[in-house]
């Protein structure tokens, strides 16, 4: 973990400058997002599981799958990364192992949620029940105690709202605040009034999920900042855009048997090749290849 990067992100969160974090899910999305001056990237669990396994985000990916994805991303990017760590992949000992693994893999923070294991995406139906509050609090305490530095960020997410109500979600977030979480995340508020109540209720930085097509209203940056959010993640924006571009491209090929005349925005091939590192390959071979 780059301590300087982590400290910078942490200070901006404390200042509530509104960090806007794109959801990255594979190596192409990571490389493209890394070109911009984002303060931080967010590894989306939904997107990472879908792109890695072609399966739903329903507790099917293992710790090994996810920590490996974290390491792949941090190896090829320079922007700080906060990564989805689901429930910590088991009990308290698993949480300790997950925190240390994500930290060693180069993330500057992780997100833990209070669903039962195995979990499901928070914006789909049939989520898992949440675990007992005492158990969830202990997970946050263990996570905070397991990191090698306080600059590694613990994002505590509660999924209580959809099945147990808004007040229970606030109660749980308050407990996670006291347990040592750095950032609080109440999943699934369904109105601007609820979003305002969340930010009014805590002094800690609050993260909001701007999941395109999800339950929470998508607001402008100025609206989010005025409400008082310190960070906003956009987990689905990238993979939904990429998925639709692929769908249109492949449909056109299926119907026309050629890409000639296709009306889908495309990255310049040479620029894309250089982004993937072929410029380095050319320079390397020019320097080292034998006659």
C-alpha positions in Angstrom: 0.0 0.0 0.0 1.2 3.5 -0.9 1.0 5.3 2.5 1.2 8.7 1.0 -1.7 8.1 -1.4 -3.7 6.6 1.4 -3.1 9.6 3.6 -4.1 12.0 0.8 -7.4 10.1 0.2 -8.1 9.9 3.9 -7.6 13.7 4.4 -9.9 14.5 1.4 -12.6 12.2 2.9 -12.3 14.0 6.3 -12.6 17.3 4.5 -15.7 16.0 2.7 -14.4 17.1 -0.7 -16.6 14.4 -2.5 -14.4 11.8 -3.9 -16.0 10.4 -7.1 -14.8 6.9 -7.6 -15.4 4.9 -10.8 -16.2 1.3 -10.6 -13.5 -0.8 -12.2 -14.0 -4.5 -12.8 -11.2 -5.8 -15.1 -7.8 -4.9 -16.3 -9.1 -2.9 -19.3 -11.4 -0.8 -17.2 -8.6 -0.3 -14.6 -6.2 0.9 -17.2 -8.7 3.3 -18.8 -9.8 4.8 -15.4 -6.1 5.1 -14.4 -5.6 7.6 -17.2 -7.7 10.2 -15.4 -7.0 12.2 -12.3 -9.4 10.3 -10.0 -8.6 10.5 -6.3 -9.4 6.9 -5.9 -10.7 3.9 -7.9 -13.3 1.4 -6.6 -13.2 -2.3 -7.4 -16.8 -3.3 -7.7 -17.7 -6.7 -6.5 -20.6 -7.2 -8.9 -18.3 -6.2 -11.9 -15.3 -8.1 -10.7 -17.2 -11.4 -10.2 -19.1 -11.0 -13.5 -16.0 -10.3 -15.5 -13.8 -12.9 -13.7 -16.3 -15.8 -13.5 -19.3 -14.8 -15.7 -21.5 -15.4 -12.6 -23.7 -13.2 -10.4 -22.4 -11.5 -7.3 -24.0 -14.0 -5.0 -21.2 -15.2 -2.8 -19.7 -17.4 -5.5 -16.3 -15.6 -5.7 -13.8 -16.7 -3.1 -11.3 -14.6 -1.1 -8.6 -15.9 -3.4 -10.5 -14.7 -6.5 -11.0 -11.3 -5.1 -7.6 -10.6 -3.5 -6.1 -11.8 -6.8 -8.1 -9.3 -8.7 -7.0 -6.5 -6.3 -3.3 -7.4 -6.8 -3.8 -7.5 -10.6 -5.4 -4.0 -10.5 -2.8 -2.3 -8.2 0.0 -3.8 -10.2 -1.0 -2.0 -13.4 -2.4 1.2 -12.0 -1.1 4.2 -10.1 -4.4 5.5 -8.7 -5.3 4.5 -5.1 -7.8 1.7 -4.9 -10.6 0.8 -2.4 -11.9 -2.7 -3.0 -15.1 -4.6 -2.2 -14.4 -7.4 0.3 -18.0 -8.6 0.7 -18.5 -10.0 4.2 -14.8 -10.7 4.8 -15.3 -14.2 3.4 -16.3 -15.9 6.7 -15.8 -15.3 10.4 -13.6 -13.1 12.4 -10.4 -14.9 11.6 -11.3 -14.6 7.9 -11.8 -10.9 8.3 -8.3 -10.6 9.8 -6.9 -12.6 6.9 -8.9 -10.5 4.3 -7.7 -7.1 5.7 -4.1 -8.2 5.7 -4.4 -9.7 2.3 -6.0 -6.7 0.7 -3.5 -4.4 2.3 -0.6 -6.6 1.1 -2.2 -6.6 -2.4 -1.9 -2.8 -2.6 -5.4 -1.6 -1.8 -5.7 1.5 0.5 -9.0 0.3 1.9 -11.7 -2.3 1.7 -15.5 -2.4 2.1 -17.1 -4.9 4.5 -20.9 -5.5 4.7 -23.1 -7.1 7.3 -25.0 -9.6 5.2 -24.7 -13.3 6.0 -22.1 -15.2 4.1 -22.5 -16.0 1.2 -23.8 -12.6 0.3 -25.6 -11.0 -2.6 -25.5 -7.7 -4.4 -27.3 -5.0 -2.4 -29.4 -3.7 -5.3 -31.0 -7.0 -6.4 -33.8 -8.9 -4.8 -33.4 -11.9 -2.5 -30.4 -10.6 -0.6 -29.1 -12.7 2.4 -30.3 -11.7 5.9 -28.0 -9.5 7.9 -25.9 -11.0 10.7 -26.5 -10.2 14.4 -25.3 -6.7 15.3 -22.8 -7.9 17.9 -21.2 -10.1 15.2 -21.1 -7.3 12.7 -19.6 -4.9 15.2 -16.9 -7.5 16.0 -16.0 -7.8 12.3 -15.4 -4.0 12.1 -13.3 -4.1 15.3 -11.2 -7.0 14.0 -10.8 -5.2 10.7 -9.6 -2.0 12.3 -7.2 -4.0 14.6 -5.8 -6.1 11.8 -4.5 -3.4 9.5 -0.8 -2.4 9.7 -1.6 1.3 9.6 -4.6 3.5 10.5 -4.3 4.9 7.0 -5.8 1.7 5.6 -9.5 2.6 5.3 -12.3 0.4 6.6 -15.6 1.1 4.9 -18.5 -0.3 6.9 -21.6 -1.0 4.9 -25.0 -2.0 6.3 -27.7 -3.8 4.2 -30.3 -3.5 6.9 -32.5 -0.9 5.2 -34.3 -3.0 2.7 -35.6 -5.7 5.1 -35.3 -4.1 8.5 -36.0 -0.5 7.9 -34.2 2.9 7.7 -33.9 3.4 11.5 -32.2 0.0 11.9 -29.8 0.9 9.2 -29.0 4.1 11.0 -28.6 2.2 14.3 -26.2 -0.2 12.7 -24.1 2.5 11.1 -23.8 4.2 14.5 -22.5 1.0 16.0 -20.0 0.5 13.2 -18.9 4.1 13.7 -18.1 3.4 17.4 -16.4 0.1 16.4 -13.8 1.9 14.4 -14.9 2.2 10.8 -13.4 5.1 8.9 -16.2 5.5 6.3 -19.9 4.6 6.8 -22.1 3.3 4.0 -25.8 2.7 4.3 -26.9 0.8 1.2 -30.1 1.6 -0.7 -31.6 4.9 0.6 -34.6 5.6 -1.7 -35.1 9.3 -1.4 -33.2 12.5 -1.1 -34.7 13.1 2.4 -33.3 9.8 3.6 -29.9 10.6 2.1 -29.9 13.9 4.0 -30.8 12.2 7.2 -27.9 9.9 6.8 -25.3 12.6 6.5 -26.9 14.6 9.3 -26.6 11.7 11.6 -22.9 11.2 11.6 -19.6 13.1 11.8 -17.6 10.4 10.0 -17.3 10.5 6.2 -20.3 8.9 4.5 -20.2 7.0 1.2 -23.1 6.8 -1.2 -23.7 4.2 -3.9 -24.7 5.8 -7.2 -25.6 2.5 -8.8 -27.1 3.1 -12.2 -30.5 1.3 -12.3 -30.4 0.8 -8.5 -32.7 2.0 -5.7 -30.9 5.2 -4.8 -31.6 8.4 -6.8 -28.7 9.4 -9.0 -27.7 13.0 -8.2 -25.3 15.5 -9.5 -21.9 16.1 -7.9 -23.1 19.4 -6.5 -26.2 17.9 -5.0 -24.2 15.1 -3.4 -21.7 17.5 -1.9 -24.5 19.8 -0.7 -26.2 16.9 1.1 -22.8 16.2 2.8 -21.5 13.0 1.3 -17.7 12.5 1.4 -17.5 9.9 -1.4 -19.7 8.5 -4.2 -19.0 5.2 -5.9 -20.3 4.5 -9.4 -19.9 0.7 -9.5 -22.1 -0.1 -12.5 -21.5 2.8 -14.9 -18.5 1.3 -16.6 -19.6 -2.3 -17.1 -23.1 -1.2 -18.1 -21.7 1.1 -20.8 -19.2 -1.5 -21.9 -21.8 -4.2 -22.0 -24.2 -2.2 -24.1 -21.4 -1.3 -26.5 -20.5 -5.0 -26.9 -24.1 -6.0 -27.3 -24.6 -3.4 -30.1 -21.3 -4.4 -31.8 -22.0 -8.1 -31.7 -25.6 -7.7 -32.9 -24.3 -5.6 -35.8 -21.8 -8.3 -36.7 -24.4 -11.0 -36.4 -26.8 -9.2 -38.7 -24.3 -7.9 -41.2 -21.4 -10.3 -41.0 -19.0 -7.3 -41.1 -18.0 -4.3 -39.0 -18.1 -2.0 -42.0 -20.7 0.7 -41.3 -21.0 0.0 -37.6 -22.2 3.0 -35.6 -20.8 2.2 -32.2 -18.1 4.5 -30.6 -14.7 2.8 -30.6 -11.4 3.5 -29.0 -8.6 4.3 -31.5 -6.7 1.1 -32.1 -3.2 2.5 -31.9 -4.0 4.5 -28.7 -5.6 1.4 -27.2 -2.6 -0.7 -28.1 -0.3 1.8 -26.5 -2.5 1.9 -23.4 -2.1 -1.9 -23.2 1.7 -1.5 -23.4 2.6 -2.2 -27.0 4.6 1.1 -27.2 6.8 -0.4 -24.4 7.1 -3.7 -26.3 8.3 -1.8 -29.4 10.9 0.2 -27.5 12.1 -2.9 -25.7 12.6 -4.9 -28.8 14.3 -1.9 -30.5 16.8 -1.8 -27.6 17.3 -5.5 -26.9 16.3 -7.6 -29.9 19.2 -9.1 -31.7 19.8 -8.6 -35.4 
